[in-house]
Amino acid sequence: MMCGGTGAEKEADKEVQALCDELKDEILQKAGKNGAELFKALKYKSQVVAGTNFFVTIQVHPNGECVHARIFRPLPCNRVEGGKTCQLHSVQTGKKVADEVNHFFNKRKSINMSEPMVGGLGREKKADKEIQAACDGLKKEILEKAGKDGTEMFKALKYKSQVVAGTNYFVKIQVHPGGECVHARIFSPLPSKGGKTKYELNGVQTGKKIDQPVEYF
């Protein structure tokens, strides 16, 4: 699931190379490729996002066992097909009631950072009926991803929210003449009036080859 559909894969242009260059040190550091012989953006996909991410603590057992769910609610004009108002992005398991819920990305074979993030997280709040309803609508997916089918309990306890608006770029970057690549997830927020666009690195996948498609992560 994702905030909005990614566009078709395209050849990287000067704009995409420039945004990668701006984050070159961060990308290579997170990929463990400092001193790479090559740093060339080859292909990319983009994704326009607008809505709110909810990071929710959900109790799934009376003994205090919890999972953290990342749920995205797009703006009404961008609501998903099938009548759902929310989308499940990812789940973290092995949590307790006292654990603070924080920003996190999908569980993939990737290197993701909690900072910088798409937009600042609000303070932690007690989950209300709206949050419980959002979780209930995604209960089956959440429990499947958490490996908790048939759980005795499913109660949203607390959450943080994050407003997002801008574009995600998923970029294939060649870092070695032999064809080794990394995939970078770069976020470009909507510019403020008179403000300069600032790119943020949100994730990196390593061990990629030129012929592997770049996908959402």
Buried (B, 14 or more C-beta within 10 A) or exposed (E): BBBBEBEEBEEBEEEBBEBBBBBBEBBBBBBEBEEBEBBEBBBBBBBBBBBBBBBBBBBBEEEEBBBBBBBBBBEEEBBBEEEBEBBBBBBBBEBEEEBEBEBBBBEEEBBBBEEBBBBEBBEBEEBEEEBBEBBEBBBEBBBEBBEBEEBEBBEBBBBBBBEBBBBBBBBBBBBEEEEBBBBBBBBBBEEEEEEEEEBBBBBBBBEBEEEEEBEBB
